[in-house]
């Protein structure tokens, strides 16, 4: 029999308004995406509803209209995400199911069906969704059209300048792009490579492959920032997919391919011609191998899983071997193209050199963690040699002593190419390799060209008009604009410079652009500028992964300043503009913090003690002092401190005048 749910629910009044009653009177529920519930009695239970099966010999059935869904399954000691949006698709799950309105701006609520026992199935129909629950009971929770939570319902809230828009954008990106891109057990279930298969665009007529080079880097950064157990399991499988693809290199060189396609085809060597056919360059020959080292370090830091690291350290050493095979006796990495696949970088580029030196530093940290001194010494020497070559002047290095900046790349004929490249200049400073004089020159360079770089976060170079037809690929000036990959590292640089206001401006710009299209974003943002004067701000694939993932990583990791370091439970380093408060209930963080004119408060919301590394230098002067007060600690500290808080404990940093 069908169950009555009070219509008041769909006017926005939640479970607190419902009496503890159940009804078996047949009716049809209207006013939202939930159309009916069959074979269940419904009672309110605090802030949610309990649905209980009335006929033990039949399943509970729920019917939704105008909806899409994401299932949650726990199998083989790991979490799986099961998106469903296409008619005729069916999924099965044993933990829960989210059902959301198709329109991110809908006033209708989303619903979370959560199981404690049993299982459920969901089938997408032309009109909506039919859910069959094979359990005696389940809980049903209403939320926003795009829930302000992770996939388990752990909430986030930002009571800061622009906080509501930032919350909406994070929720829109997470539920609209980040989760639906995980197709391991749905679209990719029968692919030769399925575990770790994550799409780069939901518009699979553009690209249906999974892209270890470049794309996985930022898809992983977002999931690490969000931090749920399910997202971390996806990260692990993505990294392990890259290891499998490296192991399956037919030349046994352990190359990470540019992509793996649905039929199992791997692209280990892709070359493109320039517009005038005078230059040819390889696409991302080292990118994936360099990136996977950083990805593995970040995953280890987030999970502290030494057994996983020990099991995979040889894979990382194979990646290092391929990088070193393309490094000359002077420590210069001959990478060809690293990020921009339509710029003909046929040689050694500054950006790749910086990333390689940094990756080897991280590899050193992992070797030390595992107690491998010989490898530690070898990779330390490699990193130092790479960093030394990076900051050396031309012609042997990458620094132009005449223009006082880092060039973009040097081609195989020894010719430097330089159009005031953003990351080529920021990365040597960000990673701590640049000399004080170089760092000062770069800061002035970035400031002097801010109008070009910040046209939209973030433009690849200040002088995009100067690229010629031998430098632009045969696909056109596709990458001579803004892209999420440039923005992430630009944001990291801005955070290191404590440019909080600019970080917020970047986040607001992306959130505003995304809100125009239900929080879906395109591949590249040219802002109707120079090469693309067509009345539109963007070009390339629709419903693309890049900006949604980078937004999540920049917002949580850089602006809110929350990350999981290898030597603590949580790092708290806020870069927020103005005062306010932030709360994340995801167990990986489980914290609340607030700031005002008098200081800073941090609360541990978890049920166990947590060790925090706290850096408040971006909220004021790095030389400021605080009186730190907690149940176990009291004293004067600087802007940086480390503290352990008991379960549900709190600490206060009181500003000293």
For each residue, the residues with C-beta under 8 A, 3 or more apart:
1: 24 25 26 38 39 54
2: 25 26 27 28 36 37 38
3: 22 23 24 25 27 37 38 40 41 42 51
4: 23 25 27 29 42
5: 9 29 34 37 42 49
6: 9 17 18
7: 10 11 30 31
8: 11 13 17 18
9: 5 6 13 14 15 18 32 142
10: 7 30 31 32 108 109
11: 7 8 31
12:
13: 8 9 16 17
14: 9 17 47 142
15: 9 18 44 45 46 47 48 49 142
16: 13 47
17: 6 8 13 14
18: 6 8 9 15 21 44 49
19: 44
20: 43 44
21: 18 43 44
22: 3 41 42 43 52
23: 3 4 41 42
24: 1 3 41 54
25: 1 2 3 4
26: 1 2
27: 2 3 4
28: 2 35 36
29: 4 5 32 34 35 36 37
30: 7 10 35
31: 7 10 11
32: 9 10 29 108 109
33: 64 65 66 67 99 100 101 108 109 110 111 128
34: 5 29 37 62 63 64 99 111
35: 28 29 30 63 64 65 128
36: 2 28 29 61 62 63
37: 2 3 5 29 34 40 42 51 60 61 62
38: 1 2 3 60 61 62
39: 1 53 54 55 58 59 60 61
40: 3 37 51 52 53 54 60
41: 3 22 23 24 51 52 54
42: 3 4 5 22 23 37 49 50 51 52 140
43: 20 21 22 49 50 52
44: 15 18 19 20 21 48 49 50
45: 15 48 49 50 139
46: 15
47: 14 15 16 141
48: 15 44 45 139 140 141
49: 5 15 18 42 43 44 45 139 140 141
50: 42 43 44 45 137 138 139 140
51: 3 37 40 41 42 60 133 137 138 139 140
52: 22 40 41 42 43 136 137
53: 39 40 56 58 59 60 133 135 136 137
54: 1 24 39 40 41
55: 39 58
56: 53 136
57:
58: 39 53 55
59: 39 53 132 133 134
60: 37 38 39 40 51 53 132 133 135 138
61: 36 37 38 39 130 131 132 133
62: 34 36 37 38 113 130 131 133
63: 34 35 36 128 129 130 131
64: 33 34 35 67 99 111 128 129 130 131
65: 33 35 127 128 129
66: 33 101 102 103 108 127 128
67: 33 64 99 100 101 102 128 129
68: 83 84 85 99 100 102 124 129 180
69: 83 84 85 91 97 98 99 100 122 124 129 131
70: 81 82 83 84 97 98 100 151 175 179 180
71: 81 82 83 84 91 92 93 95 96 97 98 120 122
72: 79 80 81 82 93 95 96 97 98 151 152 230
73: 79 80 82 92 93 94 95 185
74: 77 78 79 80 94 95
75: 78 80 94
76:
77: 74
78: 74 75 233 236 237
79: 72 73 74 95 229 230 233 234
80: 72 73 74 75 184 185 230 233
81: 70 71 72 151 179 182 184 230 234
82: 70 71 72 73 91 92 93 185 186
83: 68 69 70 71 179 180 181 182 183 186
84: 68 69 70 71 89 90 91 122 124 129 186
85: 68 69 89 124 180
86: 89 124
87: 124 125 126
88: 123 124
89: 84 85 86 123 124 186
90: 84 121 122 123 124
91: 69 71 82 84 121 122 186
92: 71 73 82 119 120 121 122
93: 71 72 73 82 96 97 115 119 120 121 122
94: 73 74 75 115 118 119 120
95: 71 72 73 74 79 114 115
96: 71 72 93 112 113 114 115 120
97: 69 70 71 72 93 112 113 120 122 131
98: 69 70 71 72 110 111 112 113 147 151 175
99: 33 34 64 67 68 69 110 111 112 113 122 129 131
100: 33 67 68 69 70 110 145 146 147 175
101: 33 66 67 104 106 108 109 110 145
102: 66 67 68 106
103: 66 106 145 518
104: 101 145 146 172 175 176 518 519
105: 145 518
106: 101 102 103 145
107: 145
108: 10 32 33 66 101 145
109: 10 32 33 101 142 143 144 145
110: 33 98 99 100 101 142 143 144 145 146 147
111: 33 34 64 98 99 140 141 142 143
112: 96 97 98 99 139 140 141 143 147 153
113: 62 96 97 98 99 120 131 133 138 139 140
114: 95 96 138 139 140 141 153
115: 93 94 95 96 118 119 120 133 135 138
116: 135 137 138
117: 135 136
118: 94 115 133 134 135 136 138
119: 92 93 94 115 134 135
120: 71 92 93 94 96 97 113 115 131 132 133 134 135 138
121: 90 91 92 93 131 132 134
122: 69 71 84 90 91 92 93 97 99 129 130 131 132
123: 88 89 90 129 130
124: 68 69 84 85 86 87 88 89 90 128 129
125: 87 128 129 130
126: 87
127: 65 66
128: 33 35 63 64 65 66 67 124 125
129: 63 64 65 67 68 69 84 99 122 123 124 125
130: 61 62 63 64 122 123 125
131: 61 62 63 64 69 97 99 113 120 121 122
132: 59 60 61 120 121 122
133: 51 53 59 60 61 62 113 115 118 120 138
134: 59 118 119 120 121
135: 53 60 115 116 117 118 119 120 138
136: 52 53 56 117 118
137: 50 51 52 53 116
138: 50 51 60 113 114 115 116 118 120 133 135
139: 45 48 49 50 51 112 113 114
140: 42 48 49 50 51 111 112 113 114
141: 47 48 49 111 112 114 153
142: 9 14 15 109 110 111
143: 109 110 111 112 147 148 149 153
144: 109 110 147 148 171
145: 100 101 103 104 105 106 107 108 109 110
146: 100 104 110 168 171 172 174 175 176 519
147: 98 100 110 112 143 144 153 171 175
148: 143 144 155 156 157 167 170 171
149: 143 152 153 154 155 156 171 585
150: 153 154 156 174 226 227 228 230 231 586
151: 70 72 81 98 179 228 230 231
152: 72 149 228 229 230 586
153: 112 114 141 143 147 149 150
154: 149 150 228 584 585 586 587
155: 148 149 583 585
156: 148 149 150 167 170 583 584 585 586
157: 148 163 167 582 583
158: 163 164 166 167 560 580 582
159: 163 580 581 582
160: 163 166 576 577 578 579 580 581 582
161: 504 576 577 578 580
162: 165 166 504 507 508 511
163: 157 158 159 160 166 167 580
164: 158 167 168
165: 162 168 169 508 511 512 515
166: 158 160 162 163 169 170 507 508 511 555
167: 148 156 157 158 163 164 170 171
168: 146 164 165 171 172 511 515 519
169: 165 166 172 173 507 510 511 514 515 519 551 555
170: 148 156 166 167 173 174 551 552 555 556
171: 144 146 147 148 149 167 168 174 175
172: 104 146 168 169 175 176 514 515 518 519
173: 169 170 176 177 178 514 519 547 548 549 551 552
174: 146 150 170 171 177 178 179 226 548 552
175: 70 98 100 104 146 147 171 172 178 179 180
176: 104 146 172 173 180 518 519 520 548
177: 173 174 180 181 202 519 520 521 543 545 548 549
178: 173 174 175 181 182 219 222 223 226 545 548 549 552
179: 70 81 83 151 174 175 182
180: 68 70 83 85 175 176 177 202
181: 83 177 178 198 199 200 202 219 545
182: 81 83 178 179 198 234
183: 83 186 187 188 197 198 199
184: 80 81 188 189 194 195 196 197 198 234 237
185: 73 80 82 188 189 194
186: 82 83 84 89 91 183 189
187: 183 199 204
188: 183 184 185 191 193 194 197 210 262
189: 184 185 186 194
190: 194
191: 188 194 197 262 263 264
192: 263 264
193: 188 196 197 210 241 244 245 260 264
194: 184 185 188 189 190 191 197
195: 184 237 240 241
196: 184 193 210 234 237 238 239 240 241 242
197: 183 184 188 191 193 194 210 241 260
198: 181 182 183 184 210 216 219 234 238 545
199: 181 183 187 202 204 207 208 210 545
200: 181 207 209 210 211 215 541 544 545 546
201: 204 206 207 523 541 542 543 544 545
202: 177 180 181 199 520 542 543
203: 206 207 541 542 543 544
204: 187 199 201 207 208
205: 208
206: 201 203 541 542
207: 199 200 201 203 204 211 541
208: 199 204 205 261 262
209: 200 259 260 261 262
210: 188 193 196 197 198 199 200 215 216 241 259 260
211: 200 207 214 215 216 258 259
212: 215 216 241 242 245 256 257 258 259 260 288 291 292
213: 216 256 257 258 259 283 284 287 288 291
214: 211 217 218 284 287 288 291 339 485
215: 200 210 211 212 218 219 545 546
216: 198 210 211 212 213 219 220 238 242 288 291 295
217: 214 220 221 291 294 295 485
218: 214 215 221 222 484 485 488 545 546 549 550 553
219: 178 181 198 215 216 222 223 238 545 549
220: 216 217 223 224 235 238 239 295 298 299
221: 217 218 224 225 298 488 549 550 553 557
222: 178 218 219 225 226 548 549 550 551 552 553
223: 178 219 220 226 227 231 232 234 235
224: 220 221 227 231 232 235 298 299 302 553 564
225: 221 222 552 553 555 556 557 562 563
226: 150 174 178 222 223 231 552 556 586
227: 150 223 224 231 232 302 564 586 588 589
228: 150 151 152 154 231 232 586 588
229: 79 152 232 233 587
230: 72 79 80 81 150 151 152 233 234
231: 150 151 223 224 226 227 228 234 235
232: 223 224 227 228 229 235 236 299 302 303 588
233: 78 79 80 229 230 236 237
234: 79 81 182 184 196 198 223 230 231 237 238
235: 220 223 224 231 232 238 239 295 299 302
236: 78 232 233 239 240 299 303 308
237: 78 184 195 196 233 234 240 241
238: 196 198 216 219 220 234 235 241 242 295
239: 196 220 235 236 242 243 292 295 296 299 312
240: 195 196 236 237 243 244 312
241: 193 195 196 197 210 212 237 238 244 245 260
242: 196 212 216 238 239 245 246 256 288 292 295
243: 239 240 246 247 292 312 315
244: 193 240 241 247 248
245: 193 212 241 242 248 249 256 257 260 266
246: 242 243 249 254 255 256 289 292 315 318 319
247: 243 244 254 315
248: 244 245 266
249: 245 246 252 253 254 255 257 268
250: 268
251: 255 268
252: 249
253: 249 322 325
254: 246 247 249 289 315 318 319 321 322
255: 246 249 251 268 269 285 288 289 322
256: 212 213 242 245 246 287 288 289 291 292 319
257: 212 213 245 249 260 266 267 268 288
258: 211 212 213 267 268 270 283 284 288
259: 209 210 211 212 213 266 267
260: 193 197 209 210 212 241 245 257 264 265 266 267
261: 208 209 264 265 266 267
262: 188 191 208 209
263: 191 192
264: 191 192 193 260 261
265: 260 261
266: 245 248 257 259 260 261
267: 257 258 259 260 261 270
268: 249 250 251 255 257 258
269: 255 282 285
270: 258 267 282 283 284
271: 280 281 282 283
272: 280 281 283 341 342 344 473 474 475
273: 277 279 280 344 473 474
274: 277 278 279 280 281 344 469 470 471 472 473 474
275: 469 470 472 473 474 476
276: 279 469 470
277: 273 274 474
278: 274 469 470
279: 273 274 276 344 346 411 470 471
280: 271 272 273 274 344 346
281: 271 272 274 336 337 344 345 346 473
282: 269 270 271 285 336 337 346
283: 213 258 270 271 272 336 337 341
284: 213 214 258 270 287 288 336 337 338 341
285: 255 269 282 326 335 336 337
286: 289 290 322 323 326 333 335 336 338 352 356
287: 213 214 256 284 290 291 335 337 338 339 352
288: 212 213 214 216 242 255 256 257 258 284 291 292
289: 246 254 255 256 286 292 293 319 320 322 323
290: 286 287 293 294 319 323 338 352 355 356 359
291: 212 213 214 216 217 256 287 288 294 295 355 359
292: 212 239 242 243 246 256 288 289 295 296 315 316 319
293: 289 290 296 297 316 319 320 359 360 362 363
294: 217 290 291 297 298 355 358 359 362
295: 216 217 220 235 238 239 242 291 292 298 299
296: 239 292 293 299 300 309 312 316 366
297: 293 294 300 301 362 363 365 366 566
298: 220 221 224 294 295 301 302
299: 220 224 232 235 236 239 295 296 302 303 305 308
300: 296 297 303 304 305 306 308 309 366 369 566
301: 297 298 304 564 565 566
302: 224 227 232 235 298 299 564 588
303: 232 236 299 300 308
304: 300 301 566
305: 299 300 308 309
306: 300 309 310 369 370
307: 310 311
308: 236 299 300 303 305 311 312
309: 296 300 305 306 312 313 366 369 370
310: 306 307 313 370
311: 307 308
312: 239 240 243 296 308 309 315 316
313: 309 310 316 317 366 367 370 372
314: 317 318
315: 243 246 247 254 292 312 318 319
316: 292 293 296 312 313 319 320 363 366
317: 313 314 320 321 363 375
318: 246 254 314 315 321 322
319: 246 254 256 289 290 292 293 315 316 322 323
320: 289 293 316 317 323 324 359 360 363 379 382
321: 254 317 318 324 325
322: 253 254 255 286 289 318 319 325 326
323: 286 289 290 319 320 326 327 333 356 359 360
324: 320 321 327 382
325: 253 321 322
326: 285 286 322 323 333 334 335
327: 323 324 331 332 333 334 356 382 386
328: 331 332 334
329:
330: 385 389 396
331: 327 328 382 385 386 388 389
332: 327 328 348 353 386 389 396 397
333: 286 323 326 327 348 352 353 356 386
334: 326 327 328 347 348
335: 285 286 287 326 338 345 348 349 352 353 356
336: 281 282 283 284 285 286 345 346 347 349
337: 281 282 283 284 285 287 340 341 343 344 345 349
338: 284 286 287 290 335 345 349 351 352 355
339: 214 287 351 423 479 483 485 486
340: 337 343 345 460 479
341: 272 283 284 337 473 475 478 479
342: 272 472 473 475 476 477 478 479 480
343: 337 340 467 471 472 473 479 480
344: 272 273 274 279 280 281 337 470 471 472 473
345: 281 335 336 337 338 340 349 408 409 411 417
346: 279 280 281 282 336 411 412
347: 334 336 409 410 411 412
348: 332 333 334 335 352 353 398 409 410
349: 335 336 337 338 345 352 353 408 409 410 424
350: 353 354 390 398 406 407 408 409 421 424 425 427 428
351: 338 339 354 355 408 421 423 424 427
352: 286 287 290 333 335 338 348 349 355 356
353: 332 333 335 348 349 350 356 357 386 389 390 398
354: 350 351 357 358 390 423 424 427 428 431 433
355: 290 291 294 338 351 352 358 359 427
356: 286 290 323 327 333 335 352 353 359 360 386
357: 353 354 360 361 383 386 387 390 431 433
358: 294 354 355 361 362 383 427 431
359: 290 291 293 294 320 323 355 356 362 363
360: 293 320 323 356 357 363 364 379 380 382 383 386
361: 357 358 364 365 383 431
362: 293 294 297 358 359 365 366
363: 293 297 316 317 320 359 360 366 367 379 383
364: 360 361 367 368 376 379 380 383
365: 297 361 362 368 369 566
366: 296 297 300 309 313 316 362 363 369 370
367: 313 363 364 370 372 375 376 379
368: 364 365 371 372 376
369: 300 306 309 365 366 566
370: 306 309 310 313 366 367
371: 368
372: 313 367 368 375 376
373: 376 377
374: 377 378
375: 317 367 372 378 379
376: 364 367 368 372 373 379 380
377: 373 374 380 381
378: 374 375 381 382
379: 320 360 363 364 367 375 376 382 383
380: 360 364 376 377 383 384
381: 377 378 384 385
382: 320 324 327 331 360 378 379 385 386
383: 357 358 360 361 363 364 379 380 386 387
384: 380 381 387 388
385: 330 331 381 382 388 389
386: 327 331 332 333 353 356 357 360 382 383 389 390
387: 357 383 384 390 391 431 433
388: 331 384 385 391 392
389: 330 331 332 353 385 386 392 396 397 398
390: 350 353 354 357 386 387 397 398 428 433
391: 387 388 397 398 399 428 433 434 435 438
392: 388 389 396 397 398 399
393: 396 397 399 400 401
394: 397 398 399 400 401 407 410 416
395: 410 414 416
396: 330 332 389 392 393
397: 332 389 390 391 392 393 394
398: 348 350 353 389 390 391 392 394 406 407 410 424 428
399: 391 392 393 394 405 406 407 438
400: 393 394 403 404 405 406 407 416 418
401: 393 394 404
402:
403: 400 418
404: 400 401 441 445
405: 399 400 418 420 425 441 442 445
406: 350 398 399 400 421 424 425 428 438 442
407: 350 394 398 399 400 410 416 417 418 421 424
408: 345 349 350 351 416 417 418 419 421 424 461
409: 345 347 348 349 350 416 417 424
410: 347 348 349 394 395 398 407 414 415 416 417
411: 279 345 346 347 414 415 417
412: 346 347
413:
414: 395 410 411
415: 410 411
416: 394 395 400 407 408 409 410
417: 345 407 408 409 410 411 471
418: 400 403 405 407 408 421
419: 408 461 462 463 464 466 467
420: 405 425 445 449 452 461 462 463
421: 350 351 406 407 408 418 424 425 460 461
422: 425 426 446 453 458 459 460 461 462 486 490
423: 339 351 354 426 427 460 486 489 490
424: 349 350 351 354 398 406 407 408 409 421 427
425: 350 405 406 420 421 422 428 429 442 445 446
426: 422 423 429 430 442 446 489 490 493
427: 350 351 354 355 358 423 424 430 431 489 493
428: 350 354 390 391 398 406 425 431 433 434 438 442
429: 425 426 432 433 434 438 439 442 443 493 496
430: 426 427 489 492 493 496
431: 354 357 358 361 387 427 428
432: 429
433: 354 357 387 390 391 428 429
434: 391 428 429 438 439 442
435: 391 438 439
436: 439 440
437: 440 441
438: 391 399 406 428 429 434 435 441 442
439: 429 434 435 436 442 443
440: 436 437 443 444
441: 404 405 437 438 444 445
442: 405 406 425 426 428 429 434 438 439 445 446
443: 429 439 440 446 447 497
444: 440 441 447 448
445: 404 405 420 425 441 442 448 449
446: 422 425 426 442 443 449 450 453 493
447: 443 444 450
448: 444 445
449: 420 445 446 452 453 462
450: 446 447 453 454
451: 454 455
452: 420 449 455 459 461 462 463 464
453: 422 446 449 450 458 459 462 490
454: 450 451 457 458 459 502 505 506
455: 451 452 459 482 527 529
456: 459 482 509 513 525 527 537
457: 454 482 487 490 491 506 509 510
458: 422 453 454 482 483 486 487 490 491 506
459: 422 452 453 454 455 456 462 464 481 482 486
460: 340 421 422 423 464 479 480 481 482 483 486
461: 408 419 420 421 422 452 464 480
462: 419 420 422 449 452 453 459
463: 419 420 452 466
464: 419 452 459 460 461 467 477 480 481 530 531
465: 530
466: 419 463
467: 343 419 464 471 472 477 480
468: 471 472
469: 274 275 276 278 472
470: 274 275 276 278 279 344
471: 274 279 343 344 417 467 468
472: 274 275 342 343 344 467 468 469 476 477 480
473: 272 273 274 275 281 341 342 343 344 476 478
474: 272 273 274 275 277
475: 272 341 342 478
476: 275 342 472 473 531
477: 342 464 467 472 480 481 531 532
478: 341 342 473 475 481 524 539 540
479: 339 340 341 342 343 460 483 524
480: 342 343 460 461 464 467 472 477 526 530 531
481: 459 460 464 477 478 524 525 526 527 529 531 532 539
482: 455 456 457 458 459 460 486 487 524 525 526 527
483: 339 458 460 479 486 487 523 524 525 546
484: 218 487 488 546 547 549 550 551
485: 214 217 218 339 488 489 546 550
486: 339 422 423 458 459 460 482 483 489 490
487: 457 458 482 483 484 490 491 506 510 547 550 554
488: 218 221 484 485 491 492 550 553 554
489: 423 426 427 430 485 486 492 493
490: 422 423 426 453 457 458 486 487 493 494 506
491: 457 458 487 488 494 495 503 506 550 554 558 559
492: 430 488 489 495 496 558
493: 426 427 429 430 446 489 490 496 497
494: 490 491 497 499 502 503 506 558
495: 491 492 498 499 503 558 559 561 575 618
496: 429 430 492 493
497: 443 493 494
498: 495 575 617 618
499: 494 495 502 503
500: 503 504 559 575 576 577 618
501: 504 505 577
502: 454 494 499 505 506
503: 491 494 495 499 500 506 507 554 558 559 575 577
504: 161 162 500 501 507 508 559 576 577
505: 454 501 502 508 509
506: 454 457 458 487 490 491 494 502 503 509 510 554
507: 162 166 169 503 504 510 511 551 554 555 559
508: 162 165 166 504 505 511 512
509: 456 457 505 506 512 513
510: 169 457 487 506 507 513 514 521 547 551
511: 162 165 166 168 169 507 508 514 515 551
512: 165 508 509 515 516
513: 456 509 510 516 521 525 537
514: 169 172 173 510 511 517 519 520 521 547 548 551
515: 165 168 169 172 511 512 519
516: 512 513
517: 514 520 521
518: 103 104 105 172 176
519: 104 146 168 169 172 173 176 177 514 515 548
520: 176 177 202 514 517 542 543
521: 177 510 513 514 517 538 543 544 546 547 548
522: 525 538 539 540 541 542 544
523: 201 483 538 539 540 541 542 544 546
524: 478 479 481 482 483 538 539 540
525: 456 481 482 483 513 522 537 538 547
526: 480 481 482 529 530 531 532 537 538 539
527: 455 456 481 482 537
528: 532 533 534 535 536 537
529: 455 481 526 532 533
530: 464 465 480 526 533
531: 464 476 477 480 481 526
532: 477 481 526 528 529 536 539
533: 528 529 530
534: 528
535: 528
536: 528 532 539
537: 456 513 525 526 527 528
538: 521 522 523 524 525 526
539: 478 481 522 523 524 526 532 536
540: 478 522 523 524 544
541: 200 201 203 206 207 522 523 544
542: 201 202 203 206 520 522 523
543: 177 201 202 203 520 521
544: 200 201 203 521 522 523 540 541 547
545: 177 178 181 198 199 200 201 215 218 219 548 549
546: 200 215 218 483 484 485 521 523 549 550
547: 173 484 487 510 514 521 525 544 550 551
548: 173 174 176 177 178 222 514 519 521 545 551 552
549: 173 177 178 218 219 221 222 484 545 546 552 553
550: 218 221 222 484 485 487 488 491 546 547 553 554
551: 169 170 173 222 484 507 510 511 514 547 548 554 555
552: 170 173 174 178 222 225 226 548 549 555 556
553: 218 221 222 224 225 488 549 550 556 557 558
554: 487 488 491 503 506 507 550 551 557 558 559
555: 166 169 170 225 507 551 552 558 559 560
556: 170 225 226 552 553 559 560 562 563 584
557: 221 225 553 554 560 561 562 563
558: 491 492 494 495 503 553 554 555 561 575
559: 491 495 500 503 504 507 554 555 556 575 576
560: 158 555 556 557 574 575 576 582
561: 495 557 558 571 572 573 574 575 576 615 618
562: 225 556 557 570 571 572 573 582 584 589 591
563: 225 556 557 570 571 573
564: 224 227 301 302 569 570 571 588
565: 301 568 570 571 613
566: 297 300 301 304 365 369
567: 613
568: 565 571 611 612 613 642
569: 564 610 611 612
570: 562 563 564 565 588 589 591 610 611 612 613
571: 561 562 563 564 565 568 612 613 614 615
572: 561 562 591 593 602 612 613 614 615
573: 561 562 563 613 614 615 616 617 618
574: 560 561 582 593 595 616 618 619
575: 495 498 500 503 558 559 560 561 618
576: 160 161 500 504 559 560 561 580 582 595 619
577: 160 161 500 501 503 504
578: 160 161
579: 160 594 595 596 597
580: 158 159 160 161 163 576 594 595
581: 159 160 592 593 594 595
582: 157 158 159 160 560 562 574 576 592 593 594
583: 155 156 157 591 592 605
584: 154 156 556 562 589 590 591
585: 149 154 155 156 589 590 605
586: 150 152 154 156 226 227 228 589 590
587: 154 229 590 606
588: 227 228 232 302 564 570
589: 227 562 570 584 585 586
590: 584 585 586 587 604 605 606 610
591: 562 570 572 583 584 602 603 604 605 606 610 612
592: 581 582 583 601 602 603 605
593: 572 574 581 582 600 601 602 603
594: 579 580 581 582 600 601
595: 574 576 579 580 581 599 600 601 619
596: 579 599
597: 579 655
598: 654 655
599: 595 596 626 652 653 654 655
600: 593 594 595 614 616 619 626 652 653
601: 592 593 594 595 650 651 652 653
602: 572 591 592 593 612 614 643 645 650 651 653
603: 591 592 593 645 648 649 650
604: 590 591 609 610 612 645 646 647 648 649 650
605: 583 585 590 591 592 648
606: 587 590 591 610 647 648
607: 647 648
608: 647
609: 604 644 645 646 647 649
610: 569 570 590 591 604 606 644 645
611: 568 569 570 642 643 644
612: 568 569 570 571 572 591 602 604 642 643 644 645
613: 565 567 568 570 571 572 573 640 642
614: 571 572 573 600 602 640 641 642 643 653
615: 561 571 572 573 618 639 640
616: 573 574 600 619 620 624 626 639 640 653
617: 498 573 620 621 622 624 639 640
618: 495 498 500 561 573 574 575 615
619: 574 576 595 600 616 639
620: 616 617 624 639 655
621: 617 624 639
622: 617 638 639
623: 638 639
624: 616 617 620 621 638 639 655 656
625: 636 637 638 656
626: 599 600 616 636 637 638 639 653 654 655 656
627: 634 635 636 637 653 654 656
628: 633 634 635 636 637 641 643 651 652 653 654
629: 633 634 651 652 654
630: 633 634 643 645 649 650 651 652
631: 646 649
632: 644 646
633: 628 629 630 643 651
634: 627 628 629 630
635: 627 628
636: 625 626 627 628 656
637: 625 626 627 628 640 641 653
638: 622 623 624 625 626 641
639: 615 616 617 619 620 621 622 623 624 626
640: 613 614 615 616 617 637
641: 614 628 637 638 653
642: 568 611 612 613 614
643: 602 611 612 614 628 630 633 651
644: 609 610 611 612 632
645: 602 603 604 609 610 612 630 649 650 651
646: 604 609 631 632 649
647: 604 606 607 608 609
648: 603 604 605 606 607
649: 603 604 609 630 631 645 646
650: 601 602 603 604 630 645
651: 601 602 628 629 630 633 643 645
652: 599 600 601 628 629 630
653: 599 600 601 602 614 616 626 627 628 637 641
654: 598 599 626 627 628 629
655: 597 598 599 620 624 626
656: 624 625 626 627 636
657:
